[in-house]
Amino acid sequence: AVQGIYSMCMLVECKRRIGSRNVQTFDEIAFYAFGNQGKRIVQLFLCLVQGGVGCVYIQLIATNIMALIGNKSGNIHTYSVVVGLLMLPFALLRRMKQLRYFSVAANIFMVIAVVAATSKSLSVILSSGFKYNSSSSVGTNLRREPILLAEYTGSMFYAYEGIGLVMPVENSVKHTCNFRPILVNAMALIGVIFVTVSISACIAFPEMNNGSITAFLAGPEVAHGTERGVFQVVNGLVTLAVALTY
């Protein structure tokens, strides 16, 4: 979280110090600072980061869809390919302003999901206390499959890393002088939300092995009757939120 905020602020400061209206994008800043070779290196790593984020988003949508339709035996890769093809039209939207209404709707959906997931986790903690399942602990899983360490670390960075979007958002802001405090406060709030949701969910459901907390809560093992219906709706809202902001 700290590294992400620092890098974003540094990028905005670099653009401000350059002071040229012709410098608007990440790779243009890289060209001004490091020349053509530096620009290509930044473009390469930016593509890798954004491509990785896109893959995580696609897999999250696929996971949630499988939970919605109750298909646990399906192939996640098949669902991911279908979702990826359905997401391609979003690439035709070239300006951030074209996504603002989608973003507002997605933010509302995610707030609902955060409140629902945290409330459920806290209610389980208050009623059942702290739970620990050694057979499903992270340490046990890592010893069994060390490659999971890369997956866990990558997921954390992809969840918080948004430096590739800083310049498009900053360029679309009317009063750019207000952008840095807005950026810092917004990313700090997101960090607090991530920590709150993740810690409460891990304490309440140590057996959780799903990459999506809402998909896990919508499962028959956790919720029943009306409560399960509510979490299925919440899971659907998260799926829409990720799709609308893809």
N, C-alpha and C positions, 0 to 999 in steps of 0.2 A: 504493500500500500504506500509506504513512504517513498520507495524507489519510483513507483509509478507517478505519484504526484510531483516529485522532484524533477523527473525527466520531462513531464508535460510543461511544467513552469519554465524549465530551461529552454525548451523549444520555443515557447511564446516569447521569452526574453531575447532569444537569438533573432527572431523575426523583427522585434522592436528595435534592436540595435542596428540591424542592417538598414532599416528605415527606407526601404525602396518599395514602391507600390507594385513593382513588377515581381516581387518575391512574395508569393502567396501559398505555396505548397511545401511539403516536407522535402521533396527532392530538389526544389529550387533553393531552399536554405542550405541543403547539403552541397549543392554545386557552388554556392557563394562561399561557403566555409572551406570546402575540401577539393573543389575542382570537379572535373568530369568523372574521374575515377571514384571519388568519394560519393558522388551522386549515384553512380551505378551500384556501389556497395549498399548504400542506404535503401535504394529501390529493391535490391535483392532481399535484404532482411525484412523490409516492410512487407513484401509479398509473402515471405515465410510466416511472419507473425499474423497477418490478416488471413492468410490461407488456413493457418492452424485454428484461429478463432472461428472462422467459417465452418471448419470441420466439427468443432466442438458444438457449435450452434445446431448444425444439422443432426448430429447424434443426439443432442438433447431433445429436439423436436421429435425425432424418431422414437426415442425412449418413451416420451410422454404419450405419443399416439398409440404405441403398443399397450400402454397401461390403460388408455381410454377404451380401447376395443377389447381389453382383457386377453390379449394374445401374448402369453409368456413364452411360448415355444417357438415363436417366429424368429426369423433371422434378422438381427438388427442391421446388418449390412444391406440387405434388400430394402428395408424401410428407409435407410439413409440415402440410398441411390435415388429412390422415388422422391423423397423430400428435397434432395439437392436439385433435381430437375424442376420441381415445382417452384423452387426459390429463384430460379434463373431470371424470371421477369423483373424481379426487384433490381437487378443490375442495370435495367434501363433507366432507372431514376438517378439522375446525375447530380442533383443539387440537394443539399441538406434541407432547404425550405420545403421541398416536395415531400419530405418525410415527417414534417412537424405534427400533423394531425395523427399519423400513425404512432408517433412517439408519445403523444399525450395519452392516447388510448392504451398503449403498452405500459406506460408508467402507472396508470390507474389499475390495470390488471395485476401488475407486479406488487403494488402496495397491498392489494387484497390478498395475494398469495403469501407475502411476508407475514402479514398479520395472522392469517389462518394457520400457517405452519408453525409460527412461534407460539401462538396460543395453544395449539394442540400439544406441542412439545412441553411447554411449561405445565400444562394440566397433567400430563403423564408424570412429570418429575414430582409435582406436588402430591400426587396420589400414590405413586409407587416408589418414589425416592430414587437415589442414584443406582444405576444398573451397570454391570460390567460383564461382558461376555468374552472370555479369553479366546474362545475358538474363532471369533469374528473380529478380533482386534486388529488394528493396523499393523502392529509389529508382527503378528503371526502371518498375516497375508503377505507382508514384505519378505519374510524369510522363505515363504513358499514360492512367491513370484517376485523376484527383485525388480523386474521391469515395471512393476506397479509404482515404484518410487518416481520414475520419470513421468508416469501418467498423473500421479497426484500433484507433482510439482508443476507440470505443464497446465493442468486444470486450474491451479491457483493463479498462475500468471495470466492465462487466457481469460479468466473470469474478471480480472482487474485491469489488465493492460488495455488501454484505449488510445495510445499515443498516435496511432495512425489516423484517428478521427479528430485530433485536436485542431489541426489547421482548417479543415472544412468547417468545423463548428465555429472557430474563432473568426473566420472570414465571413460567416453569415450573421455574426452578432452586430447589432446596430452601433452600440457604444463599446468599442473594443477595450477602452480603459477599465471597464468593469469586469472584463473576462477573467482575469487571474483570481480575484477573490471568489468569484462564482465557481470557478474550476476547483479551487482548493476546498471550499466548503462542501461542494457537491461530492467530490471524491472522498473526503473525510466521512461524510454521512454514509456513503456507500460502504466504506470500510467498516463502520460501526454495525451496519445492517448485516454484512457478511459474517462478522464475528458472532453477533447475537444469534442469528439463525443457525449457523453451523455448530456452535457450542451447545445450544439448547437441543438441537436435533440429535447430536452425537451422544449426549448424556441420556436423553429420553429413549433413543432407539439405537443402542450399540450394535444391534444385529443388522442394521440397514446396510445393504450392499448395492443400492441403486444410485446411479449418478444424479437422479432427480428426486429431491425430497417430496415434491408434490405427487410424483408418480408412485412413490413408496407409500405415502399416506392414503392414496386412493385405492390401494390394494386391499383385498378381502382379509388379509392377515392382520391389518391394523384397524380399519374402520368397517362398520356394519350399518346396514339400514340407511336411514336418512343422512347420518354423518358421512357415510361413504359416498352418497350422492353429492353431498356438498363438496367433498374433496375431488370428486371427478370433475365437477364444474370448475373448481379452482385449478386443477391440472390442465383443463382445456384452456383456461384463461392464460396460463403461463405459456402454453404452446402457441397461442395467438400472439402473445406479447413478443416472444422470441422471433416468430415469423415476421411480424410487422416491423421489427427493428433490424432485420437481418442485413 
